[in-house]
Amino acid sequence: MQTSTAILNRLKRKANVETLVFMTDQGRVSDLERVLYSLPEGSIVILRDYECPDRDVLAANMCSICRKRGLYFLVAGDFTLAQKVKADGVHVPEYMLFDYRTARQFKGVSMVTAACHSQKALTRAASLGVSAAFVSPVFATNSHKGARPMGIHAFSRLIAKTRIPIIALGGISFGTVGRLKSINIAGIAAIDGIVRPALGIKQ
């Protein structure tokens, strides 16, 4: 029987990408630590959970596990917290790309990724020198129920002219990643699509 780590490596191979990104959501992840220990070495973990009352404690604990596991740890939307826990970097929501105060904080941060939902955002992200852009939603997703997915063709057109690494997000699973194989992207990001294999839940 394959281990959960082997299954997640297979998910990457099916999409023909090098990078796997796990994004947290306490409301949908019953065993966060088990998921972190299942991720392949070199994967990226992004702490979202903006409303978590003990977010600083959670960040410190997650960062410690990621260090042990050889994972990259990013804090979403908070440069101060990322620096406090010595995270590897920061993930910024799209609106922060257009806030001049955010741009000033990029300096000295080794890894900054950004959410991008439009060509304007991708252009801005590239001008700021982000490490990677997360483009979503590619497929229908539980994270934004009712949101219209862009689909493979629109996704491909949107990223065609950008020179920054692209991470596909939204509805990523074994049932969808094969459709990304022929598109030149750096990685895939997911919540359920990673949690289910990590916790041994049938696809």
C-alpha positions in Angstrom: 0.0 0.0 0.0 1.3 3.5 -0.9 2.0 5.9 1.9 0.2 9.3 1.9 3.5 11.0 0.9 3.9 8.7 -2.1 0.3 9.4 -3.2 0.9 13.2 -3.0 4.1 12.7 -5.1 1.9 11.0 -7.6 -0.4 13.9 -7.6 2.5 16.2 -8.6 3.6 13.8 -11.3 0.1 13.6 -12.8 0.2 17.4 -13.2 3.8 17.3 -14.3 4.9 19.9 -11.8 7.8 20.2 -9.3 6.0 22.1 -6.5 3.1 21.1 -4.2 1.5 23.8 -2.0 -0.8 23.1 0.9 -3.0 26.0 2.1 -4.5 25.7 5.6 -8.2 26.0 6.5 -9.0 25.0 10.1 -12.7 24.5 9.3 -11.8 21.8 6.8 -8.7 20.1 8.2 -9.3 17.7 11.0 -5.7 16.7 11.6 -3.3 19.5 10.5 -0.2 17.9 12.0 -0.8 14.6 10.1 -1.2 16.5 6.9 2.1 18.4 7.4 3.9 15.1 8.1 2.5 13.6 4.9 3.7 16.3 2.5 6.7 15.5 0.3 10.0 17.3 1.2 10.2 20.6 -0.6 6.5 21.3 -0.5 5.2 24.8 0.5 2.8 25.3 3.4 0.8 28.5 3.6 -0.9 29.5 6.8 -4.2 31.3 6.0 -6.7 31.1 8.9 -6.7 34.9 9.3 -9.3 34.8 12.0 -7.6 32.3 14.2 -7.4 33.8 17.7 -4.0 32.2 18.5 -2.6 32.6 15.0 0.9 33.5 16.3 1.0 30.2 18.3 -0.3 28.2 15.4 2.3 29.9 13.1 5.2 29.0 15.4 4.1 25.4 15.8 3.7 25.0 12.0 7.0 26.6 11.3 8.7 24.2 13.7 7.2 21.2 12.0 8.0 22.5 8.5 11.7 23.0 9.5 11.8 19.3 10.7 10.2 18.1 7.5 12.1 20.1 5.0 9.1 22.2 4.0 8.8 25.9 3.2 6.5 27.8 5.5 4.8 31.0 4.4 2.4 33.2 6.4 -0.5 34.8 4.5 -1.0 38.5 4.7 1.2 39.3 7.7 4.9 40.3 7.2 5.3 41.0 10.9 4.1 37.5 12.0 6.3 35.9 9.3 9.3 37.7 10.6 8.4 36.8 14.3 8.3 33.1 13.7 11.1 33.1 11.1 9.0 31.9 8.3 10.4 31.4 4.8 8.2 34.0 3.4 4.8 35.6 2.9 1.8 35.0 0.7 -0.2 38.1 -0.2 -3.8 38.4 -1.2 -4.3 40.2 -4.5 -5.4 43.5 -2.9 -2.1 43.8 -1.1 -0.3 44.0 -4.5 -1.7 47.4 -5.1 -1.0 48.8 -1.6 2.3 50.7 -1.7 3.0 49.8 1.9 3.1 46.1 0.9 5.6 46.7 -1.9 8.0 48.3 0.6 7.8 45.2 2.8 8.9 42.9 0.0 12.5 44.0 0.5 14.5 41.5 2.6 11.8 38.7 2.3 13.3 35.7 0.5 10.0 34.3 -0.8 6.8 36.3 -1.6 3.9 34.7 -3.4 0.7 36.4 -4.5 -2.8 35.6 -5.3 -3.7 36.8 -8.8 -7.1 36.6 -10.5 -6.6 38.9 -13.4 -4.0 40.1 -16.0 -3.7 43.3 -14.1 -2.7 41.5 -11.0 -0.2 39.3 -12.8 1.4 42.3 -14.3 1.7 44.0 -11.0 3.0 40.9 -9.3 5.7 40.6 -12.0 6.7 44.2 -11.5 7.2 43.6 -7.8 9.3 40.5 -8.4 7.2 37.9 -6.6 8.5 34.4 -6.4 5.3 32.9 -7.8 1.7 33.8 -8.6 -1.3 31.7 -7.5 -4.0 31.9 -10.2 -7.5 30.7 -9.3 -10.0 29.3 -9.4 -9.0 27.0 -12.2 -11.7 24.4 -11.4 -14.8 24.5 -9.3 -13.8 24.7 -5.6 -15.2 24.2 -2.1 -13.2 27.3 -1.0 -15.4 29.6 -3.0 -18.7 27.8 -3.7 -20.6 29.4 -6.5 -17.6 31.1 -7.9 -17.3 30.6 -11.6 -14.1 28.6 -12.4 -12.0 29.9 -15.4 -11.4 26.5 -16.9 -8.3 25.2 -18.6 -8.5 27.4 -21.8 -9.0 30.7 -20.0 -6.4 29.8 -17.4 -3.9 29.0 -20.2 -4.6 32.3 -22.0 -4.3 34.3 -18.8 -0.9 33.0 -17.9 0.5 32.8 -21.4 2.5 36.1 -21.4 3.7 36.1 -17.8 7.3 35.3 -17.0 6.8 34.5 -13.3 6.2 31.0 -12.0 2.5 30.1 -11.9 0.8 27.9 -9.2 -2.6 26.6 -10.2 -5.2 26.8 -7.4 -8.9 25.9 -7.2 -10.4 22.4 -7.4 -7.1 20.7 -7.7 -7.5 16.9 -7.2 -6.6 13.6 -8.9 -9.7 14.0 -11.1 -8.5 17.4 -12.5 -4.7 17.7 -12.4 -4.2 15.6 -15.5 -5.7 18.5 -17.5 -2.9 20.7 -16.4 -0.1 18.4 -17.6 0.4 20.2 -20.9 0.4 23.7 -19.5 3.7 25.2 -18.4 3.2 25.8 -14.7 5.5 25.6 -11.7 3.1 23.9 -9.2 -0.3 23.1 -7.9 -2.0 24.2 -4.6 -4.9 22.7 -2.8 -6.7 22.1 0.5 -9.1 19.2 0.0 -7.0 17.8 -2.8 -4.1 17.3 -0.4 -6.0 16.7 2.9 -7.9 13.7 1.5 -4.9 11.7 0.4 -2.9 12.8 3.5 -5.6 11.5 5.8 -6.3 8.3 3.8 -9.8 9.5 2.6 -10.8 7.9 -0.7 -10.9 10.2 -3.7 
